[in-house]
């Protein structure tokens, strides 16, 4: 049974998700110069059924800072393009080697490895084209491009994936050191894209420094809570519910929050993070209600 905050988020998400999906579909219509198979792979990956959590964060952050969904939608699309590209590449045999994503064959299984790589490359480039062409004024577009590039680059998303693939994360009994490394990986691999989603939404609303700081604190806590719950779902859920392979982290010997802290302590840690996220929103007032509801959803989600 979900609580009232989660129900509030789910209701608002049901309104926003079709708008996001329509905006994404409109931005991956290409000229005849784009090969048909590549076009199909891009659309297959980007338009696959999903939670659209990151683009929703963009839109909700814009609302919380007094902006509009319409002005923030290009940034929301750009973030989802980066997210989709990262999933396509992470699923490749040379990376996490997954066959299932969002309940369907991964891109390289539905097409082939080369096409999957090129589809990911295309989504990465398209994200910045959308920001540069559609965000106004121009200086805001430049700030958005810089923020998203940093979040997706070698010190954040890509660097986190590199460390996550490094293999042996044994902690030799030093739980504190292991926890710090685990947090550092996920702050970059998962958290950076959540943080920048909020920042992009705020930038489109011409947010104040105080508003940006509040959203940064919120994003840090929500991003980590999301990863903790993701790790918990990997050990507590099933493939049909998740739409992807489960128990893979344990099979690959990766360090996870449940593996380090145990299931119950990991759950308490996620609850603490969600409470801290709600406190961080206080400077934004009542306009941040949907962001608080989203944090509650992160804790209660089942996939």
C-alpha positions in Angstrom: 0.0 0.0 0.0 1.5 3.3 -1.1 1.4 6.4 1.0 -0.3 9.7 0.1 2.9 11.4 -1.1 3.7 8.5 -3.4 0.1 8.5 -4.7 0.5 12.3 -5.4 3.7 11.7 -7.4 2.1 8.8 -9.4 -0.9 11.0 -10.3 1.3 13.9 -11.5 3.7 11.5 -13.3 0.7 10.0 -15.2 0.0 13.5 -16.5 3.7 14.4 -17.4 4.8 11.1 -18.9 2.7 11.2 -22.1 4.0 14.8 -22.7 7.6 13.7 -22.2 7.1 10.7 -24.5 5.5 12.9 -27.2 8.4 15.4 -27.0 11.0 12.6 -27.2 9.3 11.1 -30.3 9.1 14.4 -32.0 12.9 14.9 -31.5 14.0 11.6 -33.1 12.4 12.1 -36.5 15.4 12.2 -38.9 15.9 13.1 -42.5 16.6 10.4 -45.2 20.3 10.9 -44.4 19.9 8.8 -41.3 20.0 5.1 -42.2 16.8 3.3 -41.5 18.3 0.6 -39.2 20.1 3.3 -37.1 16.8 5.3 -36.9 15.0 2.2 -35.6 17.6 1.5 -33.0 17.6 5.1 -31.7 13.8 5.1 -31.4 13.8 1.6 -29.9 16.2 2.7 -27.2 14.9 6.2 -26.5 11.2 5.5 -26.7 11.2 2.2 -24.7 8.6 2.2 -21.9 10.3 3.7 -18.8 9.7 5.7 -15.6 11.1 8.9 -17.2 12.3 9.8 -13.7 15.1 12.1 -14.9 13.1 14.2 -17.3 10.4 14.5 -14.6 13.0 15.9 -12.3 13.9 18.5 -14.9 10.3 19.6 -15.2 9.5 19.4 -11.4 12.6 21.5 -10.6 11.6 24.1 -13.2 8.1 24.3 -11.5 9.6 24.5 -8.1 11.6 27.5 -9.2 8.7 29.3 -10.8 9.4 28.2 -14.4 7.2 26.3 -16.9 7.1 22.8 -18.2 7.2 24.0 -21.8 10.4 26.0 -21.4 12.1 23.1 -19.6 10.9 20.3 -21.9 14.0 20.4 -24.3 16.3 20.0 -21.3 14.1 17.1 -20.1 14.5 15.4 -23.5 18.2 16.0 -23.5 18.7 14.3 -20.1 16.6 11.3 -21.2 18.7 11.0 -24.3 21.9 10.9 -22.2 20.3 8.3 -19.9 19.2 6.2 -22.8 22.7 6.3 -24.5 24.3 5.3 -21.2 22.0 2.3 -20.9 22.6 1.2 -24.4 26.4 1.3 -23.9 26.3 -0.1 -20.3 24.4 -3.2 -21.6 27.0 -4.1 -24.2 29.0 -7.3 -23.9 32.2 -5.4 -23.2 30.5 -3.6 -20.3 27.7 -5.1 -18.1 26.7 -7.6 -20.7 22.9 -7.5 -20.3 20.3 -9.1 -22.5 17.2 -7.5 -21.1 16.3 -3.8 -20.5 12.9 -2.4 -19.6 11.3 -5.8 -20.2 12.7 -6.0 -23.8 15.9 -7.3 -25.5 18.7 -4.8 -25.1 19.6 -2.8 -28.1 22.5 -4.9 -29.1 20.3 -8.0 -28.9 17.5 -6.5 -30.9 19.8 -5.2 -33.5 23.6 -5.9 -33.3 26.6 -4.5 -31.3 27.8 -2.1 -34.0 24.3 -0.6 -34.4 23.8 -0.3 -30.7 27.1 1.6 -30.3 26.1 3.9 -33.1 22.6 4.5 -31.6 24.2 5.4 -28.3 26.7 7.8 -30.1 23.7 9.4 -31.9 21.7 9.9 -28.7 24.8 11.5 -27.0 25.2 14.0 -29.8 21.5 14.7 -30.2 21.1 15.7 -26.5 23.5 18.6 -27.0 21.9 19.6 -30.3 18.5 19.8 -28.6 19.9 22.0 -25.8 21.8 24.3 -28.1 19.0 24.8 -30.6 16.0 25.0 -28.3 16.9 26.4 -24.9 16.6 30.2 -24.7 18.2 32.6 -24.2 21.6 31.5 -25.6 23.6 32.0 -22.4 21.2 29.7 -20.6 21.6 27.1 -23.4 25.4 27.3 -23.0 25.1 26.8 -19.2 22.9 23.8 -19.8 25.3 22.3 -22.3 28.2 22.7 -20.0 26.4 21.3 -17.0 25.2 18.2 -18.9 28.6 17.6 -20.5 30.2 17.6 -17.1 27.6 15.3 -15.6 28.0 12.8 -18.5 31.8 13.0 -18.8 34.9 11.3 -17.4 34.7 12.6 -13.9 31.0 11.7 -13.4 28.8 9.3 -15.4 31.6 7.7 -17.5 34.1 7.7 -14.6 31.6 6.0 -12.3 30.9 3.3 -14.8 34.7 2.8 -15.3 35.2 2.3 -11.5 32.1 0.1 -11.3 33.6 -2.2 -13.9 37.0 -2.2 -12.2 36.1 -5.5 -10.6 37.5 -6.2 -7.1 36.0 -3.9 -4.6 36.7 -6.1 -1.6 37.0 -4.0 1.5 39.1 -6.3 3.7 37.0 -5.6 6.7 37.3 -1.8 6.3 33.6 -1.0 6.0 34.0 2.8 6.2 36.5 2.8 3.3 34.2 0.5 1.3 31.2 2.7 1.9 33.1 5.8 0.8 34.1 4.1 -2.4 30.6 2.8 -3.1 29.2 6.3 -2.5 31.8 7.8 -4.8 31.0 5.4 -7.6 27.2 6.0 -7.4 27.5 9.7 -6.8 29.0 9.8 -10.3 27.3 6.8 -12.1 23.7 7.5 -10.9 23.8 10.7 -8.8 25.4 13.0 -11.4 22.6 12.6 -13.9 20.0 13.1 -11.2 21.8 16.2 -9.9 22.1 17.7 -13.4 18.4 17.0 -14.2 17.4 19.3 -11.3 20.0 21.9 -12.3 18.9 22.0 -15.9 15.3 22.5 -14.8 16.3 25.3 -12.4 18.5 27.0 -15.1 15.5 27.2 -17.5 13.6 28.9 -14.7 16.4 31.4 -14.0 16.7 30.1 -10.5 18.4 31.9 -7.7 21.6 30.7 -6.0 19.6 29.6 -2.9 17.2 27.6 -5.1 20.1 25.9 -6.9 21.7 25.0 -3.6 18.5 23.6 -2.2 18.0 21.4 -5.3 21.7 20.3 -5.2 21.2 19.0 -1.6 17.9 17.4 -2.5 19.5 15.7 -5.6 22.4 14.4 -3.6 20.1 12.6 -1.2 17.6 11.4 -3.7 20.3 10.1 -6.1 21.9 8.1 -3.3 18.5 6.8 -2.1 17.7 5.8 -5.7 20.9 3.7 -5.9 20.3 2.1 -2.5 16.8 1.1 -3.5 18.1 -0.1 -6.8 20.6 -2.4 -5.0 17.8 -3.6 -2.8 15.5 -4.4 -5.7 18.4 -6.4 -7.3 18.3 -8.8 -4.4 14.6 -8.7 -3.4 12.7 -8.5 -6.7 12.4 -10.7 -9.8 13.2 -10.4 -13.5 9.5 -10.1 -14.6 8.8 -7.2 -12.2 12.1 -5.4 -12.8 12.2 -5.9 -16.6 15.9 -6.7 -16.4 18.1 -9.4 -15.0 18.3 -9.5 -11.2 21.1 -10.7 -8.8 23.6 -9.7 -11.4 25.7 -7.5 -9.0 26.3 -10.4 -6.6 27.1 -12.7 -9.5 29.7 -10.2 -10.8 31.2 -9.7 -7.3 30.3 -6.0 -7.2 30.0 -4.2 -3.9 26.5 -3.1 -3.1 24.7 -1.4 -0.2 22.9 -4.7 0.8 26.1 -6.6 0.4 27.9 -4.1 2.7 25.2 -3.1 5.2 22.7 -5.9 4.9 19.1 -5.5 3.7 17.5 -4.0 6.8 20.2 -1.4 7.4 20.2 -0.4 3.7 16.5 0.2 3.9 16.9 2.4 6.9 19.7 4.3 5.1 17.4 4.9 2.2 14.7 6.2 4.5 17.1 8.6 6.2 18.2 9.9 2.8 14.6 10.6 1.7 13.9 12.5 4.9 17.0 14.6 4.4 15.9 15.3 0.8 12.6 16.6 2.1 14.3 18.9 4.5 16.5 20.3 1.7 13.4 21.4 -0.1 12.2 23.7 2.6 13.6 26.9 1.1 11.5 26.3 -2.1 8.2 26.2 -0.2 5.0 24.7 -1.5 6.0 24.7 -5.1 8.4 21.8 -4.3 5.6 19.5 -3.2 5.9 17.3 -6.3 9.6 16.9 -5.7 9.0 15.8 -2.1 6.4 13.3 -3.4 9.0 12.0 -5.9 11.4 11.3 -3.1 8.8 9.2 -1.4 8.2 7.3 -4.6 11.9 6.5 -4.9 11.7 4.7 -1.5 8.5 2.8 -2.4 9.1 1.9 -6.0 9.1 -1.8 -7.0 11.1 -1.6 -10.2 
